[in-house]
Amino acid sequence: MATKTSASGLNSLITCMKIEEIIPICFIVPLQLTFDCNEGQTYLELVTQRGEEFLLYLQSQYLPSLMIPTDIGQEMSVRLQENDMKSLKIYFKALFTSLRTSPTQRS
């Protein structure tokens, strides 16, 4: 029941908030050392609900603002569109672990 309620709350946030507000939260939180990197559902939900708008803003605006290379943004878009939760969790765990230790990581 808690999962259903959480998903419903996430759906409401994604629908109501601007993409410029949602995406930073999706990256600031996982970059915290206390965050469990096995996350992926939020990103898949964003692709499902906001599709091209999410992917375009992510690649053209947000990731470049964090000085994240273009190839990483492109790979992330491909992985998100594959819609494979198991693979996505592995990818995000490696990505966020790498970004946490990267000298270009922005808070």
N, C-alpha and C positions, 0 to 999 in steps of 0.2 A: 504494500500500500504506500509506503514512504517513497518508493521509486516512482510510482505513478504520480504522486503529488509533486515530487521534484521535477519530473519531466514536464508536467503541466505548468509549473512555475517558470521553467526555462523557456517553454514555448511562448508564454506571455511576454517575457522579457525580450525575446528575439523579435517578436511581432511589434512591440511598442517602442523599443529603443532605436536610435539611429545607428547605422552600421559603424560610424565613427566613434560611437560610445562603446559598442559591444566588443569590437576587435581588441582594443587595448586591454580590456579586462581579461580577455582570453589568453593574453600573453604575459601580462604583469603577474598574475596569480601563479601560473606554472613556473615562472622564473624564480619564485621564492624557494629558498632551500628546504622549507618544510612541506612543500607540495609533493604529492604522490604523482609521479610522471606518467602513470598508467592511465591517463585521461585521453579521451578521444570523442566521447559522445557529444560534447558541446560543439565541437567543430563539425561533426557530421550533421548535427541539427541545424547549424548555420547554413551549411551547403544545401540541405533539404529545403529550408524555409526562404533563404535569401539568395541562393544559387550564384548566378553570374555577378550580381552586385557584391556579394561577399568576396568572391575570388578576385575580382578586379580590384577592389579597394585594398585587399590584403597584399596583392602583388605590386600594384602601382603606387600605393600611398604608405601603408603602414609598415610593411617589412623594410622598404628603403629608408624610412624614418629611423629605424633601429640599426641601420647600416648592415642589414642582413643581405648577403649577395643574392642577385637575381636568380641564379641557378637553384638556390634553396627554396625561394618562393615558387618557382616553376615546379620543382619536385613536390613541394607541399600541395600545390593545386592538383597535380596528377593523383597523388595519394588520397586526397580528400574525395576526389571524384570516383575513385575505385570503390568506395563505400565498404571497405573490408576492415571491420573493427579490430580484429586481432592484429593485422598488419599495421594499422594506424597506431595502435597503442605502442607497438615496438618502435615504430618510426618516431613518434613524439617523445618517447622516453629517451631515445638516443639524441634527438634534436635538442630538447630542453637541457639535458645533461651537458651537452656540448656548449650551448649558449650560456649556461650558468658559469662556465669556466672560461668563456671567450673574453678577450680584452675589449671587444667591440660591443659587448652586452650593455644595453642601456636600461636604467631603472625607471 
